Amino acid sequence: MKRGKSLYGVIGVATLAAAVLLGTAVGPVGAADKEEAQGIVDKAKVTLGGFMRDKDYTWLHEHIGKAKGVLIYPQVLKAGFIIGGSGGTGVLVVMDAAKGEWSQPAFYTVGSATFGLQIGGEAAEIIVLCMTRKAVDALMTTKVKFGGDTSIALGPVGAGAKANVMADFISFAKSKGLYAGINLEGSVVDVRDSLNRGYYGKDVSPIQIVVEKKASNPGSSALREALKKAAK
């Protein structure tokens, strides 16, 4: 009987030890996701600032205030998402027209096996304006293909900045600080659940973040304030 109790005691200790190890294994992963997510938010603010200071992007400056939402990708790399293609992770921030406020960020990837960087660089910064409610609604699903049910166009740059462009999504890209004519047609945008979970400390969908406002992180305040200033 004592031997049985001893055996159960050993099992109990082993189970407890396993639980502790599991907890320590899971903990750093969540912390890493949170740190990565905040880094992307901070870089998104820097990317936005770079575009807003660049006089070649006056069309973007004049129309960002009309956008229903904005996707900002601080770094899109060749072969970064799909083998033989390109990709990166960024944030979607949506305007609440009733309150005049930008939402908390939701994290999304973008990937394509076809688009390239035309300036010869290996990385690009990309901003995509969501000009219609249809564009924002499409992003509330788990996966969206640009040019599928929604239209996407390259944003006017430089001398063509006065052009009249109409599309659900309008994209702008830079490579090494210069214009990069990246055609996002056919690219796939997908929710990055792990970063949404890491940033907000719980499982939340894009709808819960940007529409229902069931999650918040004070670390996004600088980005949202920068968007507010840009939209003016």
Secondary structure as GFF3:
##gff-version 3
##sequence-region A 1 232
A	DSSP	alpha_helix	2	53	.	.	.	ID=ss1
A	DSSP	three_ten_helix	55	57	.	.	.	ID=ss2
A	DSSP	alpha_helix	58	63	.	.	.	ID=ss3
A	DSSP	three_ten_helix	64	66	.	.	.	ID=ss4
A	DSSP	beta_strand	69	78	.	.	.	ID=ss5
A	DSSP	beta_strand	86	96	.	.	.	ID=ss6
A	DSSP	beta_strand	101	102	.	.	.	ID=ss7
A	DSSP	beta_strand	106	112	.	.	.	ID=ss8
A	DSSP	beta_strand	123	130	.	.	.	ID=ss9
A	DSSP	alpha_helix	133	139	.	.	.	ID=ss10
A	DSSP	beta_strand	143	145	.	.	.	ID=ss11
A	DSSP	beta_strand	152	154	.	.	.	ID=ss12
A	DSSP	three_ten_helix	158	160	.	.	.	ID=ss13
A	DSSP	beta_strand	169	175	.	.	.	ID=ss14
A	DSSP	beta_strand	178	179	.	.	.	ID=ss15
A	DSSP	beta_strand	188	191	.	.	.	ID=ss16
A	DSSP	alpha_helix	193	200	.	.	.	ID=ss17
A	DSSP	alpha_helix	206	206	.	.	.	ID=ss18
A	DSSP	pi_helix	207	211	.	.	.	ID=ss19
A	DSSP	three_ten_helix	218	220	.	.	.	ID=ss20
A	DSSP	alpha_helix	221	231	.	.	.	ID=ss21
###
